[in-house]
């Protein structure tokens, strides 16, 4: 590797910690994806629409097959958007109660998308990066398609925000299928 390439990678490594995402580099911002979108409402709506479409077409079969859900009674879907995974889990497992956590504007449409017979799916506004997990002792804390949008130090903080609530009881599931 030549000197210039070495300096380039050193610069990326040393200076990209707070914004070491491709999004930040590609959009010439020191903000992460969600911070940047919070200042661009039109772009944020388009992004949310794209993610809703993606979530609606993405099967949870691999998540259901890879984990034994039969004994799970409570689940917190951390960063669960408007709740498509929570809704499908609740439909498949009639004894399961799911709380979907995400930013207020992200979960705003969630309750209207839940079928009337699924009162076991509820929503909680929470910034998973900065706020401690309020749901203590759930059986499962699900992180599906969450960590890939954040730099490493933010992922560590998100997980630290979960530690106390698990109390040796809950299990965390990270799924990036």
Secondary structure, DSSP 8 states (H G I E B T S, - for coil): --HHHHHHHHHHHHH-GGG-SHHHHHTT-SS-HHHHHTT-HHHHHHHHHHHHHHHHH---HHHHHHS--TT--EEEEET-TTSHHHHHHHHH-TT-EEEEEE-HHHHTTHHHHS-TT-TTEEEEE--TTTS----TT-SEEEEES-GGGS-HHHHHHHHHHHHHHHTTT-EEEEE--
